[in-house]
Amino acid sequence: MKKDLSSVFSMLFFITVLAVVFFSMMPQWTSDENKPLAEFSTERALVHIKNMSQKPHYVGSENHNQVANYLRYELTKLGLETSFQNGYTLTDWGNLTKSKNILARIKGSQNGKALLLLSHYDSAPHSASLGASDDATGVATILEGVRAFLHSKTPHKNDIIILFTDAEELGLNGAALFVTQHQWAKEVGLALNFEARGTSGPSYMLMETNNGNAGMVENFAAANPTFPVSNSLMYSIYKMLPNDTDLTVFREQGSIQGFNFAFIDSHYNYHTAQDDIQHLDVNSLAHQGSYLMPLLNYFSNADLNTTEAVEDYVYFSIPFSFISYPFSWVIPMVIVAFVVFLFFIFLGIAKRILTPQKMLQGFVPFLGSLFAAGLITFLGWQLLLQIYPQYNDLLNGFTYNGHAYIAAFVSLSLAICFAFYHFFTPDKITANHFVAPIFIWLLINIGIAFGLQGAGFLIIPTYFGIFAFGFYILTQKYSPILNLIFSISALLIIAPFIQMFPIGLGLKMLFATAILTALCFGLLLPTLGNFIKKGSWSILFLLASIGFFTKAHLESNYEKGKAKSNSLIYLLDADTNSAQWLTYDKNLDSWTKNYLGENPNQPKGLEEIPLFSKYDTHFTFAAKAPLKNIPQPTIDFLTDSISDGQRYLKIRISPNRKVNRYDIFANEKMQLHNIKANGVTHLQQKGKIYKREGKKLLSYYVVDNDPLVLEFNINTAAVFDMTLLESSFDLMQNPLFTMNKRADWMMPTPFVLNDAVTIKKVIKPSPRVVLETKVNTLAMPTRKKPIVPKAVQSVEPKIAVDTIK
């Protein structure tokens, strides 16, 4: 290794470039104690986050209204006229709730389209999440940004609407309420939405647009944020994830486009009790502010109509830069690259630099390293899941030691690449060996050009690889410095994806990281291939990999701040008068074993209540539980009438205890027509038949213990078959139960119904049937006005907007 100084220099150069790439993605120093009042201050924003994230504040919780009132007060302190918007919505997630949105407006000097600043203020239910990152950071970013904007007295043409939505975590209900029922929605020209899907890392910009993105791209570039982190492939990846944001509703229901800004690292804290201010990376908050201020200053004066376009752009960011060009360039760029590459090949053959046999031999080490790295990583991760079964406890698929595993498998992939080129190539490779990686990259770009044009920017590092190849063909000289310069584009553009794939999609995507590492190695082959002691470098990276695997092993156990998630539900079957404990956990711990025992049973008889889970999680274990005297809900059939072959039903389900959620299930053979829930129809309902998947009809998140009123028609020949699950999120505080406190290295499992006292009950007509004297409009459309019982009138939704100054 001592004689291979040029190799050491080249490796140090690569490490330096990578350090610049990753450290320039976001602010690294956020000390701003003496920040002028006209500038965004992360410390001032942190005050709001601390005040909002004292306790869980999910919809229907005690602290929910306190946070809403706090935000209304803070907006009023800024001198803004502030209002609440209340109302029911039933969104396409099948979730019904009454939302309370918070609105304010800053008047502009002209009467064009308004700029919307958007974030949600509710925290996730079920998991004791404090919502510090998701999404107190978004709210605090807007509050602090608007304060600085108003203090600087920045002249602006466009109105600025501030909207803190409610019930985003339940099904984007607050956004749906605003878009479909508030008059201001029609005046919005562009939305800026601030979100979080983790507690650290850079904030990525993702666009939401129904048509072309050219206008959005050009205006974003003109706004010139300091740390832009985005590319046109990200939105394609984002659409693959089981996630939506409020901005999705704006785009789909209101044809309002906009920008999402979200940081996604430390994903293991997302929606958990660890989403607190201690786990929040202040630099991520600063990154949100670095987006808001230039965009607010720019778009508050821009013609927002210019963001509309029919053409799409490829775009990507490199340190402190944002580059874009039209989709129409993608195919020509690939064709030109192929032509230039073929020209150099024919020229190389003519000059006797290249030979077909040696070019084919060059495919052996490249494809070998590519397939070996991907396969070993895929199988390696499966093996690790067997060795460390606790990794399955984290439903989002990214472990606390996930970054160590990324480093371990990247190092292992590099070791594999060096090993293949050590055994299958001479000490110094020739241009023949560089044909294979360029050819494979061109094939990838052909696929991109015709199937995923958002990734069209990947042709750029391919071009630089062709330039390095062509320089050698033309001059027959090896230029280490020039090769290093040509390698920069691959490091700038490809390297961030090596880390982003497993962070964004989970560690199951580590094999993609390994393949991308090998592909990147191929583009760096003019430099890496000429390392004299490839075998030594292979051993070095193998040792580095072992070191990172050791680090991951040492960090594989749970501890305070890196907690194990667990789940428990008490389920009372009111029809059989039996009770059981249920869990979603695959690995029981000391806390869950207190209730489920050492040898729990497999759950049975739960086919009627297939609860929704973001990660398709099901109950894993069950055990008999003591019967508790829990007040059961009252089910009243207010109307049950028949007309023209249709049976019209109006059912009221009233809680007799403090409840948080109703889940309603119906036999798949029951076709429901004209369904209404608490007076509102399904947001996505296009026809009279209610579209649903499986047995789930809807989930109602209860506010103020209001009852659920269902109205619908079914065919008279249909067998009525419906089941209710009533849940309260108070298992740990319920006086009927004596519950052990979780250890400090445990936390409630997110994304699923948890820590709940539930009652399962078949919905069937009771003796208390209320027959209306006249047929309701849903049964007889010719009737002008339905008769509504007084007991039901109190739950009919109303949009209440009260204003203060």
C-alpha positions in Angstrom: 0.0 0.0 0.0 2.9 2.4 0.6 3.9 2.2 -3.1 0.4 2.9 -4.2 0.3 6.6 -3.3 -1.7 7.6 -6.3 -4.4 5.2 -5.2 -4.5 6.7 -1.7 -4.7 10.2 -3.2 -7.5 9.2 -5.5 -9.4 7.6 -2.6 -8.9 10.7 -0.4 -10.2 12.8 -3.3 -13.4 10.7 -3.6 -13.9 10.9 0.2 -13.5 14.7 0.1 -16.1 15.0 -2.8 -18.5 12.8 -0.9 -18.1 14.8 2.3 -18.9 18.0 0.4 -21.9 16.3 -1.2 -23.4 15.2 2.1 -22.5 18.1 4.3 -23.8 20.7 1.8 -27.2 19.1 1.6 -28.4 21.0 4.7 -27.3 23.6 7.2 -24.8 22.2 9.6 -24.5 25.1 12.2 -27.7 26.7 13.6 -26.5 28.9 16.4 -28.5 32.0 16.0 -29.0 33.5 19.4 -28.6 37.0 18.1 -30.5 36.6 14.8 -32.1 39.8 13.7 -35.9 39.8 14.1 -36.3 40.2 10.4 -34.6 36.8 9.8 -35.8 33.2 10.5 -34.5 31.9 13.8 -34.4 28.2 14.6 -34.3 28.9 18.3 -37.4 31.0 18.1 -39.1 28.2 16.1 -38.0 25.7 18.7 -40.1 27.6 21.3 -43.2 26.8 19.4 -42.2 23.1 19.0 -41.6 22.8 22.8 -45.0 24.3 23.5 -46.8 22.1 21.0 -45.2 18.8 21.9 -45.7 18.7 25.6 -48.2 15.9 25.3 -49.8 13.8 22.5 -52.4 15.9 20.7 -54.2 13.6 18.3 -57.7 14.3 17.2 -60.2 13.8 20.0 -57.5 14.0 22.7 -57.5 16.4 25.6 -54.5 18.3 24.5 -55.7 18.7 20.9 -57.9 21.7 21.6 -55.1 23.3 23.7 -52.7 23.2 20.8 -55.3 24.6 18.4 -56.0 27.5 20.8 -52.3 28.1 21.2 -51.8 28.4 17.5 -54.8 30.7 17.2 -53.3 32.9 19.9 -49.9 33.0 18.2 -51.3 34.0 14.9 -53.4 36.7 16.6 -50.2 38.0 18.3 -48.8 38.6 14.9 -51.8 40.9 14.2 -53.6 38.5 11.9 -57.3 37.9 11.7 -57.7 34.3 12.6 -60.5 31.8 12.3 -61.5 28.1 12.9 -63.2 26.0 10.3 -65.1 23.0 11.7 -66.8 20.2 9.8 -67.0 16.5 9.0 -65.3 14.8 6.1 -65.2 11.1 4.9 -62.0 10.8 2.9 -60.8 8.2 0.5 -58.9 6.4 3.3 -62.4 5.6 4.6 -61.9 7.7 7.7 -64.5 10.0 9.1 -63.9 12.7 11.6 -64.8 16.3 12.6 -61.8 18.5 11.8 -60.9 21.9 13.2 -58.7 23.9 10.8 -56.9 27.1 11.8 -56.7 29.9 9.2 -55.3 33.4 8.8 -54.7 35.7 5.8 -52.2 38.4 5.0 -53.5 40.8 2.4 -51.4 41.6 -0.7 -51.3 44.7 -2.8 -53.0 43.0 -5.8 -56.0 40.7 -6.3 -54.3 37.7 -8.0 -54.0 34.1 -6.8 -53.0 33.6 -3.2 -50.0 31.7 -1.8 -50.9 29.1 0.7 -48.5 28.1 3.6 -49.6 24.7 4.8 -48.9 22.3 7.7 -50.9 20.1 10.0 -51.0 20.4 13.8 -52.4 17.1 14.9 -50.1 14.3 16.1 -50.5 10.6 15.3 -52.9 8.6 17.4 -52.4 5.2 19.1 -48.7 5.5 19.8 -48.3 8.4 22.4 -46.5 10.4 19.7 -45.7 14.0 20.8 -45.6 15.1 17.2 -42.4 17.3 17.6 -41.1 16.6 14.1 -44.4 15.5 12.6 -45.5 18.1 12.4 -44.8 20.7 15.0 -41.7 21.5 12.9 -43.8 22.4 10.0 -46.1 24.6 12.0 -43.2 26.3 13.8 -41.4 26.9 10.5 -44.5 28.8 9.2 -45.1 30.7 12.4 -41.5 31.9 12.7 -41.2 32.5 8.9 -44.4 34.6 8.9 -43.2 36.5 11.9 -39.9 37.4 10.2 -41.7 38.3 7.0 -44.1 40.6 8.7 -41.4 42.2 10.8 -39.3 43.0 7.7 -42.4 44.6 6.2 -41.6 42.9 2.8 -43.8 44.4 0.0 -45.9 41.7 -1.6 -48.5 41.5 -4.3 -50.2 38.2 -3.5 -52.3 37.4 -0.5 -50.7 34.9 1.8 -53.1 32.3 3.4 -51.8 30.4 6.5 -53.6 27.1 7.0 -52.9 24.7 9.9 -54.9 21.6 9.0 -56.4 19.1 11.4 -56.7 15.3 11.1 -53.9 14.9 8.6 -52.8 11.8 10.4 -56.2 10.2 10.2 -56.8 10.6 6.4 -56.0 14.1 5.3 -59.5 15.1 6.6 -58.6 18.7 7.4 -57.2 19.3 4.0 -60.3 17.8 2.4 -62.5 20.0 4.5 -60.7 23.2 3.4 -60.4 22.2 -0.3 -64.1 21.1 -0.7 -65.9 23.5 1.6 -63.9 26.7 2.2 -64.3 29.7 -0.2 -60.6 30.6 0.1 -59.6 27.3 -1.6 -60.7 28.6 -5.0 -58.3 31.5 -4.6 -55.2 29.5 -4.0 -52.6 29.5 -6.8 -49.8 27.6 -5.1 -49.2 25.7 -1.8 -46.0 25.3 0.2 -46.4 22.3 2.6 -44.0 21.5 5.4 -43.9 17.9 6.6 -41.7 15.3 8.3 -41.4 11.5 8.1 -38.6 11.2 10.6 -36.7 13.3 13.0 -33.4 14.2 11.2 -31.7 14.5 7.9 -32.0 16.9 4.9 -35.4 18.1 3.9 -36.3 16.9 0.4 -38.5 18.9 -2.0 -41.2 17.0 -3.7 -43.6 18.5 -6.2 -47.3 17.8 -6.5 -48.7 18.6 -9.9 -51.5 17.3 -12.1 -49.9 18.5 -15.4 -46.4 19.4 -16.4 -43.9 20.5 -13.8 -41.9 23.0 -16.0 -43.4 26.1 -14.5 -42.9 24.8 -11.0 -39.3 23.9 -11.7 -38.5 27.2 -13.3 -40.0 29.2 -10.5 -38.4 27.1 -7.8 -35.0 27.7 -9.4 -35.7 31.4 -9.6 -36.5 31.5 -5.9 -33.0 30.2 -5.3 -33.1 28.4 -1.9 -29.7 28.0 -0.4 -29.8 24.2 0.1 -32.0 22.7 -2.6 -32.2 18.9 -2.3 -34.4 17.3 -4.9 -34.6 15.5 -8.2 -37.3 14.4 -10.5 -36.9 10.7 -9.6 -37.9 11.4 -5.9 -41.5 12.0 -6.7 -41.7 8.7 -8.5 -40.2 7.0 -5.4 -42.5 9.1 -3.2 -45.6 7.8 -5.1 -44.4 4.2 -4.4 -44.5 4.8 -0.6 -47.7 4.1 1.5 -47.9 7.8 2.3 -49.8 10.9 1.2 -49.7 14.4 2.5 -52.3 17.2 2.7 -51.0 18.5 -0.6 -52.2 15.3 -2.3 -55.8 16.3 -1.5 -55.1 19.8 -2.8 -53.9 18.4 -6.1 -56.5 15.7 -6.5 -59.6 17.5 -5.2 -58.8 21.2 -6.0 -56.3 21.0 -8.8 -54.0 23.1 -6.6 -50.3 22.2 -7.1 -47.5 22.9 -4.8 -44.2 21.9 -3.1 -43.8 19.4 -0.2 -40.7 19.8 2.0 -40.0 16.9 4.4 -37.0 15.3 6.2 -37.1 11.5 6.4 -34.1 10.3 8.3 -34.3 8.6 11.7 -37.5 7.1 10.4 -37.6 4.8 13.4 -38.9 7.7 15.4 -41.8 8.5 13.0 -45.2 8.4 14.7 -43.7 7.0 17.9 -43.4 8.3 21.5 -39.8 9.2 20.5 -41.0 11.9 18.2 -40.1 14.5 20.8 -37.9 17.5 20.9 -34.9 15.6 22.3 -34.8 13.4 19.1 -35.4 16.3 16.7 -32.3 17.4 14.7 -32.2 21.2 14.9 -30.4 21.3 11.5 -33.4 19.7 9.9 -35.6 22.5 11.3 -33.1 25.0 10.0 -33.3 23.4 6.6 -37.1 23.9 6.5 -36.6 27.6 7.3 -33.9 27.9 4.5 -36.6 26.8 2.1 -39.5 28.9 3.4 -37.9 32.4 3.5 -36.7 32.7 -0.1 -39.8 30.9 -1.4 -42.1 33.1 0.6 -40.3 36.3 -0.6 -40.4 35.1 -4.2 -43.9 33.6 -4.5 -45.6 36.4 -2.6 -44.6 38.6 -5.5 -44.6 36.2 -8.4 -47.4 35.6 -11.0 -48.6 32.3 -9.7 -50.2 31.5 -13.0 -46.7 30.9 -14.4 -46.4 27.8 -12.3 -48.9 26.1 -14.6 -47.4 24.1 -17.5 -48.0 21.2 -19.8 -44.3 20.3 -20.3 -42.3 18.2 -17.8 -38.7 18.9 -16.8 -36.0 16.6 -15.6 -34.4 18.3 -12.5 -31.7 17.5 -9.9 -29.7 19.2 -7.3 -26.0 19.3 -6.7 -24.3 21.3 -3.9 -25.7 24.8 -3.9 -27.2 24.3 -7.4 -30.4 23.2 -9.1 -30.3 22.0 -12.7 -33.1 21.2 -15.1 -34.0 20.6 -18.7 -37.1 19.4 -20.6 -38.2 15.8 -20.8 -38.0 16.2 -24.6 -34.2 16.2 -24.3 -34.0 12.8 -22.6 -34.3 10.5 -25.7 -32.0 12.6 -27.9 -29.4 12.7 -25.1 -29.4 8.9 -24.9 -29.2 8.6 -28.7 -26.3 11.0 -28.9 -24.5 9.2 -26.1 -24.9 5.9 -27.8 -23.7 7.3 -31.1 -20.6 8.9 -29.5 -19.9 5.7 -27.6 -20.1 3.6 -30.8 -17.9 6.0 -32.6 -15.2 5.7 -30.0 -15.5 1.9 -30.0 -15.1 1.8 -33.8 -12.2 4.2 -33.6 -10.6 2.1 -30.9 -10.9 -1.0 -32.9 -9.5 0.8 -36.0 -6.5 2.0 -33.9 -6.1 -1.5 -32.4 -6.7 -0.2 -28.9 -9.8 -2.3 -28.5 -10.5 -5.9 -29.5 -13.9 -7.7 -29.4 -12.5 -10.5 -27.3 -11.1 -8.2 -24.6 -14.2 -6.0 -24.6 -16.3 -9.1 -23.9 -13.9 -10.2 -21.2 -14.5 -6.9 -19.5 -18.1 -7.9 -18.8 -17.0 -10.7 -16.5 -15.7 -8.6 -13.6 -18.3 -5.9 -14.0 -21.4 -8.1 -14.2 -19.9 -10.5 -11.7 -19.4 -7.7 -9.1 -22.8 -6.3 -9.9 -24.7 -9.6 -9.4 -22.6 -10.8 -6.5 -23.0 -7.5 -4.6 -26.7 -7.4 -5.1 -27.3 -11.1 -4.2 -24.9 -11.2 -1.2 -26.5 -8.1 0.2 -30.1 -9.4 -0.3 -29.3 -12.8 1.3 -27.2 -11.1 3.9 -30.1 -8.9 5.1 -32.4 -11.9 5.2 -29.9 -13.7 7.3 -29.6 -10.8 9.6 -33.4 -10.8 10.1 -33.0 -14.4 11.3 -30.1 -13.6 13.6 -31.7 -10.5 15.0 -35.5 -11.2 15.0 -36.0 -7.9 17.0 -35.5 -6.0 13.8 -39.0 -7.1 12.8 -40.4 -5.1 15.7 -40.0 -1.8 13.9 -42.7 -1.8 11.3 -41.2 1.0 9.1 -38.3 -1.3 8.3 -35.4 0.9 9.3 -33.5 -0.1 12.5 -31.7 2.1 15.0 -28.4 0.8 13.6 -29.6 1.1 10.0 -26.9 3.6 9.0 -24.2 1.2 10.2 -25.7 -1.5 8.0 -25.7 0.9 5.0 -22.0 1.6 5.6 -21.3 -2.1 6.1 -23.0 -3.3 2.9 -21.6 -0.4 0.8 -18.1 -1.3 2.1 -18.8 -5.0 1.3 -19.9 -4.1 -2.2 -16.7 -2.2 -2.8 -14.7 -5.1 -1.5 -16.5 -7.4 -3.9 -15.9 -5.0 -6.9 -12.2 -4.7 -6.1 -11.9 -8.5 -5.7 -13.5 -9.2 -9.1 -11.2 -6.8 -10.8 -8.3 -8.2 -8.9 -8.9 -11.8 -10.0 -10.2 -11.1 -13.6 -8.2 -8.2 -14.8 -4.5 -7.2 -15.0 -2.9 -4.8 -12.5 -3.7 -1.9 -14.9 -6.9 -2.2 -16.8 -7.2 -1.0 -20.4 -10.0 0.8 -22.3 -11.4 -2.6 -23.2 -12.6 -3.1 -19.6 -14.4 0.2 -19.6 -16.7 -0.8 -22.4 -18.9 -3.0 -20.2 -19.9 -0.4 -17.5 -20.6 2.3 -20.1 -22.7 -0.1 -22.2 -24.7 -1.3 -19.2 -25.3 2.4 -18.1 -26.5 3.2 -21.6 -28.9 0.2 -21.5 -30.2 1.5 -18.1 -30.7 5.0 -19.6 -32.6 3.6 -22.6 -35.0 2.0 -20.2 -35.3 5.3 -18.3 -35.9 7.2 -21.5 -38.9 5.1 -22.4 -40.2 4.2 -19.0 -39.1 6.6 -16.2 -38.0 9.9 -17.7 -37.9 11.5 -14.3 -34.6 9.7 -13.8 -33.3 11.1 -17.1 -30.5 13.0 -15.3 -28.6 9.7 -14.9 -27.4 10.1 -18.5 -25.1 12.9 -17.3 -22.6 10.8 -15.3 -22.7 8.3 -18.2 -21.6 11.1 -20.6 -18.6 11.9 -18.4 -17.8 8.2 -18.4 -17.9 8.3 -22.2 -15.6 11.4 -22.2 -13.0 9.6 -20.1 -13.2 6.6 -22.4 -13.0 8.8 -25.5 -10.0 10.8 -24.2 -8.0 7.6 -23.9 -9.1 6.4 -27.4 -8.1 9.7 -28.9 -4.8 10.2 -27.1 -3.9 6.8 -25.9 -2.8 8.5 -22.7 -3.9 7.8 -19.2 -4.6 11.1 -17.3 -5.2 10.5 -13.6 -6.2 14.1 -12.9 -8.7 14.2 -15.8 -10.2 10.9 -14.8 -10.8 12.3 -11.3 -12.5 15.4 -12.7 -14.7 13.2 -14.9 -15.6 11.1 -11.9 -17.1 14.0 -9.9 -20.5 13.9 -11.7 -21.1 10.3 -10.6 -20.3 11.1 -7.0 -22.5 14.2 -7.1 -25.5 12.6 -8.7 -25.5 8.9 -7.9 -23.9 8.7 -4.4 -26.8 10.4 -2.6 -29.2 7.6 -3.8 -26.9 5.0 -2.3 -28.0 6.3 1.1 -31.4 7.6 0.2 -32.9 4.3 -1.0 -32.7 2.4 2.3 -33.6 5.5 4.3 -36.7 6.2 2.3 -37.8 2.7 1.5 -36.4 0.6 4.4 -33.4 -1.7 4.8 -35.1 -4.2 2.5 -33.7 -2.0 -0.2 -30.1 -2.5 0.8 -29.7 -4.8 -2.2 -30.5 -1.8 -4.4 -27.8 0.2 -2.6 -25.3 -2.6 -3.3 -26.2 -2.7 -7.0 -26.0 1.1 -7.3 -22.6 1.0 -5.5 -21.3 -1.5 -8.1 -22.8 0.6 -11.0 -21.1 3.7 -9.6 -17.8 1.7 -9.3 -18.1 1.0 -13.0 -18.2 4.7 -13.9 -15.2 5.3 -11.7 -13.3 2.4 -13.3 -10.8 4.7 -15.2 -9.4 5.6 -11.7 -10.3 2.6 -9.5 -9.4 0.1 -12.1 -5.8 1.3 -12.2 -5.3 0.9 -8.5 -2.1 -1.3 -8.4 -3.1 -3.4 -5.4 -6.8 -4.1 -5.9 -6.5 -7.2 -3.7 -5.3 -5.1 -0.8 -8.0 -2.5 -1.3 -10.6 -5.4 -1.4 -9.3 -6.6 2.0 -9.3 -3.1 3.4 -12.9 -2.5 2.5 -13.8 -6.0 3.8 -12.3 -5.1 7.1 -14.2 -1.8 7.1 -17.4 -3.8 6.4 -16.6 -6.1 9.3 -16.1 -3.1 11.5 -19.5 -1.6 10.6 -21.2 -5.0 11.1 -19.5 -5.1 14.5 -20.8 -1.6 15.3 -24.3 -2.6 14.1 -24.1 -5.7 16.4 -23.1 -3.6 19.4 -26.1 -1.3 18.7 -28.6 -4.1 18.1 -30.2 -4.1 21.5 -32.9 -1.7 22.7 -32.3 1.0 25.2 -33.9 4.2 26.4 -34.3 6.5 23.4 -34.0 3.5 21.1 -37.0 1.7 22.3 -38.7 -1.5 21.4 -42.3 -1.1 20.2 -45.0 -3.4 21.6 -48.7 -3.5 21.4 -51.7 -4.7 23.5 -55.5 -4.5 23.0 -58.2 -5.6 25.3 -61.1 -6.9 23.2 -64.5 -7.6 24.7 -66.9 -9.6 22.4 -70.3 -8.3 23.5 -72.1 -11.1 21.6 -70.3 -14.0 23.2 -69.6 -12.3 26.5 -65.9 -13.2 26.3 -62.7 -11.2 26.4 -59.1 -11.6 25.1 -55.8 -9.8 25.0 -54.4 -9.2 21.5 -51.1 -8.1 20.1 -49.4 -7.4 16.8 -46.0 -8.2 18.1 -43.9 -10.9 16.5 -41.5 -11.0 19.5 -43.1 -10.9 22.9 -41.3 -9.2 25.7 -41.6 -9.1 29.5 -44.4 -6.5 29.4 -46.6 -8.2 26.9 -46.0 -11.6 28.5 -47.6 -10.3 31.7 -50.9 -10.4 29.8 -50.4 -13.0 27.0 -48.4 -15.5 29.0 -45.4 -17.6 27.9 -47.4 -19.6 25.3 -50.1 -17.5 23.8 -52.6 -18.7 21.3 -53.1 -17.8 17.6 -55.9 -15.3 17.3 -59.2 -16.7 16.1 -62.6 -15.4 15.2 -61.4 -12.0 14.1 -62.2 -12.3 10.4 -65.1 -10.0 10.9 -62.9 -7.1 11.9 -59.9 -6.9 9.5 -58.4 -3.7 10.9 -56.5 -1.5 8.5 -52.7 -1.3 8.9 -50.3 0.9 7.0 -47.8 -2.0 6.8 -50.4 -4.8 6.5 -49.9 -5.8 10.1 -52.2 -8.4 11.6 -52.8 -9.7 15.1 -50.2 -12.3 16.0 -51.0 -13.7 19.5 -54.1 -13.9 21.7 -54.9 -14.9 25.3 -58.0 -15.1 27.4 -58.6 -11.9 29.4 -60.8 -11.3 32.4 -64.3 -9.9 31.8 -64.8 -6.3 32.6 -68.0 -4.4 33.0 -67.5 -1.9 30.1 -70.5 0.2 29.1 -71.6 -0.9 25.6 -72.6 1.5 22.9 -76.3 2.0 22.1 -77.3 1.1 18.6 -80.6 2.6 17.4 -82.2 1.9 14.0 -83.8 5.3 13.5 -85.3 4.3 10.1 -85.8 0.9 8.5 -88.1 1.3 5.5 -88.6 -0.3 2.0 -89.4 1.4 -1.3 -88.9 0.3 -4.9 -86.8 -2.7 -4.0 -84.5 -0.7 -1.8 -84.2 -0.9 1.9 -83.3 2.4 3.5 -81.5 2.4 6.9 -80.6 5.1 9.3 -78.6 3.9 12.2 -77.3 5.8 15.2 -74.4 4.4 17.3 -74.0 6.3 20.6 -71.1 5.8 23.1 -71.9 5.2 26.7 -68.2 5.8 27.7 -65.4 8.1 26.5 -64.4 6.6 23.1 -62.0 7.6 20.4 -62.8 5.4 17.4 -65.5 3.4 15.7 -64.7 0.8 13.0 -67.6 -0.4 10.9 -67.4 -3.6 8.9 -70.0 -5.0 6.4 -70.2 -8.2 4.5 -68.6 -7.8 1.1 -71.8 -9.0 -0.6 -73.7 -6.1 0.8 -73.8 -3.3 -1.8 -74.4 0.0 -0.1 -75.9 2.9 -2.0 -76.1 6.6 -1.2 -74.1 6.2 2.0 -73.8 9.2 4.4 -71.9 9.3 7.7 -72.8 12.1 10.0 -74.4 13.9 7.1 -71.4 13.7 4.6 -70.7 11.5 1.7 -67.5 9.8 0.7 -65.0 12.2 -0.8 -64.2 9.9 -3.7 -67.7 8.5 -4.2 -68.5 9.0 -7.9 -71.7 7.0 -8.2 -74.4 5.8 -5.9 -72.6 2.5 -5.0 -70.1 2.9 -2.2 -66.7 1.6 -3.3 -64.7 -0.2 -0.7 -62.1 -3.0 -0.4 -63.0 -5.9 1.8 -65.2 -5.7 4.8 -64.1 -2.3 6.1 -66.8 0.3 5.6 -65.3 3.2 7.5 -63.4 4.3 10.6 -64.9 7.1 12.6 -62.5 9.1 14.9 -64.7 10.5 17.6 -64.6 14.1 18.7 -66.5 15.3 21.8 -68.1 11.8 22.1 -70.5 12.6 19.3 -72.5 9.6 18.0 -72.1 8.1 14.6 -75.1 8.3 12.3 -75.1 6.1 9.2 -77.6 6.4 6.3 -77.6 4.1 3.3 -79.7 1.9 1.0 -79.3 -1.8 0.3 -81.2 -4.2 -1.9 -84.1 -5.7 -0.1 -82.8 -9.2 -1.0 -79.4 -8.5 0.6 -78.7 -10.0 4.0 -77.9 -7.3 6.6 -74.5 -8.2 8.1 -72.6 -5.5 9.9 -70.2 -5.4 12.8 -69.0 -2.6 15.1 -65.7 -2.2 16.9 -65.7 0.5 19.5 -62.3 1.6 20.9 -61.0 3.9 23.5 -57.3 4.7 23.7 -57.2 4.5 27.5 -56.1 1.0 28.3 -53.1 2.3 30.3 -55.2 4.8 32.3 -58.6 3.0 32.5 -59.6 2.5 36.2 -61.0 -0.9 35.3 -57.5 -2.2 34.6 -54.4 -2.5 36.6 -51.7 -2.1 34.0 -48.0 -2.3 34.5 -46.0 0.6 33.2 -43.7 -0.1 30.2 -40.0 -0.2 30.8 -38.1 2.9 29.7 -36.8 0.9 26.7 -40.3 0.2 25.4 -42.9 2.3 23.6 -46.3 1.7 22.0 -46.2 0.3 18.5 -47.2 3.0 15.9 -49.4 2.7 12.8 -51.9 0.2 14.5 -54.7 0.4 17.0 -52.9 0.1 20.3 -53.3 0.5 24.0 -57.0 0.3 23.4 -60.1 -1.0 25.2 -62.4 -2.3 22.4 -65.8 -3.8 22.2 -66.9 -6.0 19.3 -70.6 -6.1 18.6 -72.8 -7.2 15.8 -75.0 -4.5 14.5 -78.6 -5.7 14.4 -82.1 -4.2 14.7 -83.1 -3.8 18.3 -86.5 -3.4 19.8 -85.9 0.4 19.8 -86.9 0.9 16.1 -88.0 4.4 15.2 -90.2 4.4 12.1 -90.6 7.7 10.3 -94.1 8.6 9.2 -92.9 9.5 5.7 -90.3 8.0 3.5 -86.8 9.6 3.5 -85.4 11.2 0.4 -82.8 8.4 -0.1 -85.7 5.9 -0.4 -88.0 8.2 -2.4 -86.1 10.9 -4.3 -89.4 12.7 -5.1 -89.8 13.7 -1.5 -88.8 17.4 -1.0 -87.8 17.3 2.7 -86.9 14.3 4.9 -88.1 14.0 8.4 -85.1 14.0 10.7 -85.6 12.9 14.4 -84.7 15.6 16.8 -82.2 13.3 18.5 -80.3 13.1 15.3 -80.3 16.8 14.4 -77.6 17.6 16.9 -75.0 15.6 15.0 -75.7 17.0 11.5 -72.4 18.6 10.4 -72.1 22.4 10.2 -69.2 24.4 9.1 -68.5 26.8 11.9 -66.2 29.8 11.2 -65.8 32.2 14.1 -63.4 35.1 13.7 -61.2 37.0 16.2 -58.7 39.7 15.8 
